[in-house]
Amino acid sequence: MIIPIDGKFPTVVRDLSDWLISRYGVQPGYGLAQYLDISRRYDNHAAVLIWVYNQYVSWGDDQRTTGHLRQAFVQCLPVDGF
């Protein structure tokens, strides 16, 4: 798990995490982090933000599309929904 040293996430990362949160109706609270392989101490919205940042810094330019991001996010979610 990678977090920016200064704690400031790039605007594109914030925008993409907000988009995923809205698109999939991620509710405030806890429990999602474990499925995203993020420390359980983070709430659902923070976990999505950190997960998106990790994808953003580790994927190549050709993978940085909303389609790739969405597919990867959905694959992390439990089958019975969240």
Secondary structure, DSSP 8 states (H G I E B T S, - for coil): ----TTS---HHHHHHHHHHHHHTT--SSSSSGGGGT--TTS-HHHHHHHHHHHHHHHS-GGG-SHHHHHHHHHHHS-TT--
